[in-house]
Protein backbone atom coordinates (compact mmCIF):
# COMPACT_ATOMS: atom_id res chain seq x y z
CA UNK A 1 0.00 0.00 0.00
CA UNK A 2 1.44 3.42 -0.87
CA UNK A 3 2.11 5.93 1.90
CA UNK A 4 -0.24 8.86 2.57
CA UNK A 5 1.03 12.40 2.01
CA UNK A 6 -2.32 13.85 3.11
CA UNK A 7 -2.20 17.68 3.21
CA UNK A 8 1.59 17.82 2.81
CA UNK A 9 2.61 20.70 0.53
CA UNK A 10 4.80 19.52 -2.35
CA UNK A 11 6.47 21.51 -5.12
CA UNK A 12 7.43 19.67 -8.31
CA UNK A 13 9.26 21.67 -10.99
CA UNK A 14 9.02 20.66 -14.64
CA UNK A 15 5.69 19.00 -13.82
CA UNK A 16 3.88 20.08 -16.99
CA UNK A 17 4.63 16.73 -18.63
CA UNK A 18 6.93 13.69 -18.55
CA UNK A 19 8.64 12.57 -15.35
CA UNK A 20 7.60 15.66 -13.36
CA UNK A 21 3.92 15.14 -14.12
CA UNK A 22 4.14 11.50 -12.99
CA UNK A 23 5.83 12.61 -9.76
CA UNK A 24 3.11 15.22 -9.14
CA UNK A 25 0.45 12.56 -9.81
CA UNK A 26 2.05 10.23 -7.28
CA UNK A 27 1.72 12.91 -4.56
CA UNK A 28 -1.81 14.03 -5.54
CA UNK A 29 -2.95 10.40 -5.43
CA UNK A 30 -1.54 10.25 -1.90
CA UNK A 31 -3.57 13.28 -0.76
CA UNK A 32 -0.93 16.03 -1.03
CA UNK A 33 -1.35 19.66 -2.11
CA UNK A 34 0.93 19.93 -5.10
CA UNK A 35 2.33 22.97 -6.91
CA UNK A 36 2.67 21.89 -10.55
CA UNK A 37 5.42 24.18 -11.81
CA UNK A 38 6.46 24.36 -15.45
CA UNK A 39 7.76 26.86 -17.96
CA UNK A 40 4.52 27.33 -19.87
CA UNK A 41 1.14 28.38 -18.50
CA UNK A 42 -0.60 25.93 -20.86
CA UNK A 43 1.23 22.81 -19.65
CA UNK A 44 1.15 23.68 -15.95
CA UNK A 45 -2.62 24.35 -16.07
CA UNK A 46 -3.38 21.32 -18.24
CA UNK A 47 -1.41 19.03 -15.93
CA UNK A 48 -3.04 20.53 -12.81
CA UNK A 49 -6.54 20.09 -14.30
CA UNK A 50 -5.74 16.49 -15.18
CA UNK A 51 -4.49 15.77 -11.65
CA UNK A 52 -7.48 17.47 -9.99
CA UNK A 53 -9.77 15.22 -12.02
CA UNK A 54 -8.40 12.30 -9.96
CA UNK A 55 -10.51 13.67 -7.07
CA UNK A 56 -7.80 13.02 -4.46
CA UNK A 57 -5.40 15.75 -3.21
CA UNK A 58 -5.09 19.17 -4.79
CA UNK A 59 -3.00 20.43 -7.72
CA UNK A 60 -2.34 24.05 -8.72
CA UNK A 61 -0.45 25.10 -11.83
CA UNK A 62 2.26 27.78 -11.79
CA UNK A 63 4.24 28.98 -14.82
CA UNK A 64 7.75 30.30 -14.29
CA UNK A 65 11.16 30.15 -15.93
CA UNK A 66 13.06 28.30 -13.21
CA UNK A 67 16.35 29.94 -14.28
CA UNK A 68 14.99 33.43 -13.46
CA UNK A 69 15.86 34.04 -9.79
CA UNK A 70 13.47 36.96 -9.15
CA UNK A 71 10.55 35.23 -10.88
CA UNK A 72 11.12 32.03 -8.84
CA UNK A 73 11.17 34.00 -5.57
CA UNK A 74 7.86 35.65 -6.59
CA UNK A 75 6.19 32.36 -7.54
CA UNK A 76 7.55 30.79 -4.35
CA UNK A 77 5.75 33.44 -2.26
CA UNK A 78 2.55 32.82 -4.21
CA UNK A 79 2.74 29.04 -3.73
CA UNK A 80 3.31 29.37 0.02
CA UNK A 81 0.38 31.82 0.25
CA UNK A 82 -1.91 29.53 -1.77
CA UNK A 83 -0.99 26.11 -0.40
CA UNK A 84 0.92 26.65 2.88
CA UNK A 85 4.45 25.83 4.07
CA UNK A 86 6.29 23.56 1.64
CA UNK A 87 7.73 20.35 3.08
CA UNK A 88 8.80 18.46 -0.06
CA UNK A 89 10.64 20.03 -3.02
CA UNK A 90 11.37 18.01 -6.15
CA UNK A 91 13.77 19.77 -8.53
CA UNK A 92 12.97 18.08 -11.82
CA UNK A 93 12.84 20.85 -14.47
CA UNK A 94 15.46 20.18 -17.11
CA UNK A 95 16.40 20.70 -20.75
CA UNK A 96 18.95 19.41 -23.26
CA UNK A 97 20.78 21.39 -25.96
CA UNK A 98 23.02 18.68 -27.40
CA UNK A 99 26.12 19.16 -29.52
CA UNK A 100 29.83 18.45 -29.42
CA UNK A 101 31.67 20.66 -26.91
CA UNK A 102 34.01 21.94 -29.62
CA UNK A 103 31.08 23.47 -31.49
CA UNK A 104 28.78 24.25 -28.56
CA UNK A 105 27.51 27.82 -28.39
CA UNK A 106 27.71 29.84 -25.20
CA UNK A 107 23.93 30.12 -25.30
CA UNK A 108 23.45 26.32 -25.36
CA UNK A 109 25.87 25.97 -22.43
CA UNK A 110 24.19 28.72 -20.39
CA UNK A 111 20.62 27.60 -21.07
CA UNK A 112 21.28 24.07 -19.83
CA UNK A 113 23.34 25.09 -16.78
CA UNK A 114 20.90 27.90 -15.86
CA UNK A 115 17.84 25.66 -16.11
CA UNK A 116 19.11 22.35 -14.73
CA UNK A 117 21.51 23.55 -12.03
CA UNK A 118 20.83 27.18 -11.18
CA UNK A 119 17.10 26.42 -11.41
CA UNK A 120 17.44 23.94 -8.52
CA UNK A 121 19.42 26.50 -6.51
CA UNK A 122 16.71 29.11 -7.18
CA UNK A 123 13.94 26.77 -6.00
CA UNK A 124 15.83 25.83 -2.83
CA UNK A 125 16.35 29.54 -2.04
CA UNK A 126 12.64 30.21 -2.63
CA UNK A 127 11.45 27.44 -0.28
CA UNK A 128 14.26 26.99 2.24
CA UNK A 129 12.54 28.90 5.06
CA UNK A 130 9.54 26.57 4.89
CA UNK A 131 11.59 23.43 4.37
CA UNK A 132 13.89 24.07 7.33
CA UNK A 133 10.90 24.39 9.69
CA UNK A 134 8.79 21.44 8.51
CA UNK A 135 9.00 17.97 10.06
CA UNK A 136 10.08 15.21 7.63
CA UNK A 137 11.14 17.81 5.02
CA UNK A 138 12.79 16.51 1.86
CA UNK A 139 14.57 17.87 -1.19
CA UNK A 140 14.90 15.49 -4.13
CA UNK A 141 16.97 16.54 -7.13
CA UNK A 142 16.47 14.76 -10.45
CA UNK A 143 19.96 14.29 -11.88
CA UNK A 144 20.82 11.72 -14.60
CA UNK A 145 23.12 8.79 -15.28
CA UNK A 146 24.77 11.20 -17.75
CA UNK A 147 25.96 13.21 -14.71
CA UNK A 148 27.69 10.05 -13.43
CA UNK A 149 29.24 8.72 -16.63
CA UNK A 150 29.29 11.60 -19.15
CA UNK A 151 28.14 11.37 -22.75
CA UNK A 152 29.66 12.61 -26.00
CA UNK A 153 27.53 15.47 -27.30
CA UNK A 154 26.16 16.38 -23.88
CA UNK A 155 28.98 18.27 -22.11
CA UNK A 156 26.55 20.97 -20.92
CA UNK A 157 23.93 18.46 -19.75
CA UNK A 158 26.51 16.18 -18.06
CA UNK A 159 28.06 19.16 -16.26
CA UNK A 160 24.64 20.34 -15.04
CA UNK A 161 23.64 16.89 -13.80
CA UNK A 162 27.01 16.20 -12.13
CA UNK A 163 26.72 19.68 -10.59
CA UNK A 164 23.33 18.71 -9.15
CA UNK A 165 24.95 15.76 -7.41
CA UNK A 166 27.57 17.99 -5.75
CA UNK A 167 24.81 20.46 -4.84
CA UNK A 168 22.78 17.61 -3.30
CA UNK A 169 25.68 16.46 -1.12
CA UNK A 170 26.64 19.94 0.07
CA UNK A 171 23.02 20.77 0.89
CA UNK A 172 22.55 17.42 2.68
CA UNK A 173 25.40 18.41 5.00
CA UNK A 174 24.16 21.99 5.50
CA UNK A 175 20.54 20.96 6.20
CA UNK A 176 21.20 17.80 8.24
CA UNK A 177 21.12 19.74 11.52
CA UNK A 178 17.46 20.57 10.78
CA UNK A 179 16.71 16.95 9.75
CA UNK A 180 16.01 17.91 6.14
CA UNK A 181 17.07 14.97 3.95
CA UNK A 182 18.47 15.89 0.53
CA UNK A 183 18.97 13.21 -2.12
CA UNK A 184 19.34 12.85 -5.88
CA UNK A 185 17.85 10.38 -8.30
CA UNK A 186 19.78 9.53 -11.45
CA UNK A 187 17.35 8.17 -14.04
CA UNK A 188 18.66 6.17 -16.97
CA UNK A 189 16.71 6.34 -20.24
CA UNK A 190 13.04 6.98 -19.56
CA UNK A 191 10.34 7.21 -22.23
CA UNK A 192 9.32 10.93 -22.40
CA UNK A 193 9.38 13.86 -24.87
CA UNK A 194 13.09 14.27 -24.03
CA UNK A 195 14.03 10.76 -25.19
CA UNK A 196 11.45 10.97 -27.99
CA UNK A 197 14.03 13.03 -29.88
CA UNK A 198 16.35 9.98 -30.14
CA UNK A 199 16.55 8.12 -33.45
CA UNK A 200 15.87 4.35 -33.61
CA UNK A 201 19.59 3.76 -34.18
CA UNK A 202 20.46 5.78 -31.07
CA UNK A 203 17.85 3.84 -29.05
CA UNK A 204 19.24 0.49 -30.27
CA UNK A 205 22.74 1.59 -29.25
CA UNK A 206 21.52 2.70 -25.80
CA UNK A 207 19.68 -0.60 -25.28
CA UNK A 208 23.00 -2.48 -25.53
CA UNK A 209 24.05 -0.76 -22.29
CA UNK A 210 20.87 -1.54 -20.32
CA UNK A 211 21.08 -4.97 -18.62
CA UNK A 212 17.29 -5.05 -17.99
CA UNK A 213 16.92 -4.51 -21.75
CA UNK A 214 14.12 -1.94 -21.75
CA UNK A 215 13.68 1.81 -21.34
CA UNK A 216 12.27 2.97 -18.00
CA UNK A 217 8.86 4.53 -17.44
CA UNK A 218 7.97 7.80 -15.74
CA UNK A 219 6.35 5.75 -12.96
CA UNK A 220 9.69 4.06 -12.22
CA UNK A 221 11.05 7.50 -11.28
CA UNK A 222 7.87 8.59 -9.44
CA UNK A 223 8.05 5.44 -7.31
CA UNK A 224 11.67 6.20 -6.33
CA UNK A 225 10.69 9.80 -5.44
CA UNK A 226 7.79 8.47 -3.35
CA UNK A 227 10.20 6.24 -1.45
CA UNK A 228 12.76 9.00 -0.77
CA UNK A 229 9.99 11.42 0.28
CA UNK A 230 8.43 8.90 2.65
CA UNK A 231 8.96 8.20 6.33
CA UNK A 232 10.87 4.99 5.54
CA UNK A 233 13.72 7.08 4.06
CA UNK A 234 14.23 9.28 7.17
CA UNK A 235 17.82 8.04 7.65
CA UNK A 236 18.94 8.46 4.03
CA UNK A 237 20.60 11.73 2.98
CA UNK A 238 23.26 12.89 0.52
CA UNK A 239 22.74 9.84 -1.71
CA UNK A 240 22.30 9.26 -5.41
CA UNK A 241 19.76 6.57 -6.30
CA UNK A 242 20.22 5.34 -9.86
CA UNK A 243 17.00 4.12 -11.50
CA UNK A 244 18.38 2.90 -14.79
CA UNK A 245 17.81 -0.80 -15.45
CA UNK A 246 21.38 -1.47 -14.36
CA UNK A 247 23.24 0.91 -16.73
CA UNK A 248 25.54 2.22 -14.00
CA UNK A 249 26.73 -0.27 -11.43
P1 LIG B 1 10.45 16.73 -20.57
O1 LIG B 1 9.40 15.74 -20.94
O2 LIG B 1 11.21 17.42 -21.64
O3 LIG B 1 9.77 17.83 -19.58
C1 LIG B 1 10.56 18.85 -19.04
C2 LIG B 1 9.73 19.68 -18.09
O4 LIG B 1 10.59 20.73 -17.57
C3 LIG B 1 8.55 20.37 -18.75
O5 LIG B 1 7.42 20.36 -17.88
C4 LIG B 1 9.04 21.80 -18.95
O6 LIG B 1 8.01 22.80 -18.90
C5 LIG B 1 9.95 21.98 -17.76
N1 LIG B 1 10.95 23.02 -18.01
C6 LIG B 1 11.90 23.08 -18.97
N2 LIG B 1 12.59 24.23 -18.89
C7 LIG B 1 12.06 24.92 -17.86
C8 LIG B 1 12.32 26.20 -17.30
N3 LIG B 1 13.27 27.00 -17.77
N4 LIG B 1 11.56 26.59 -16.24
C9 LIG B 1 10.57 25.81 -15.75
N5 LIG B 1 10.29 24.58 -16.24
C10 LIG B 1 11.01 24.15 -17.29
O7 LIG B 1 11.56 16.08 -19.63
P2 LIG B 1 11.59 14.67 -18.86
O8 LIG B 1 12.11 13.65 -19.78
O9 LIG B 1 10.31 14.44 -18.15
O10 LIG B 1 12.76 14.96 -17.81
C11 LIG B 1 12.51 15.48 -16.51
C12 LIG B 1 13.83 15.55 -15.75
O11 LIG B 1 14.43 14.25 -15.69
C13 LIG B 1 14.86 16.47 -16.41
O12 LIG B 1 15.60 17.15 -15.42
C14 LIG B 1 15.76 15.49 -17.15
O13 LIG B 1 17.06 16.00 -17.33
C15 LIG B 1 15.74 14.32 -16.19
N6 LIG B 1 16.10 13.06 -16.85
C16 LIG B 1 15.33 12.57 -17.87
C17 LIG B 1 15.69 11.36 -18.47
C18 LIG B 1 14.88 10.75 -19.58
O14 LIG B 1 15.31 9.71 -20.09
N7 LIG B 1 13.75 11.30 -19.96
C19 LIG B 1 16.83 10.69 -18.03
C20 LIG B 1 17.58 11.22 -17.01
C21 LIG B 1 17.19 12.41 -16.42
P3 LIG B 1 6.87 22.89 -20.07
O15 LIG B 1 6.11 21.60 -20.02
O16 LIG B 1 6.02 24.03 -19.62
O17 LIG B 1 7.59 23.09 -21.34
Boltz pocket constraint, residues with backbone or C-beta under 6 A from the ligand:
constraints:
  - pocket:
      binder: B
      contacts: [[A, 13], [A, 14], [A, 15], [A, 16], [A, 17], [A, 18], [A, 19], [A, 20], [A, 37], [A, 38], [A, 39], [A, 40], [A, 41], [A, 43], [A, 44], [A, 64], [A, 65], [A, 66], [A, 67], [A, 91], [A, 92], [A, 93], [A, 94], [A, 95], [A, 115], [A, 116], [A, 142], [A, 143], [A, 144], [A, 145], [A, 186], [A, 187], [A, 188], [A, 189], [A, 190], [A, 191], [A, 192], [A, 193], [A, 194], [A, 195]]
      max_distance: 6.0
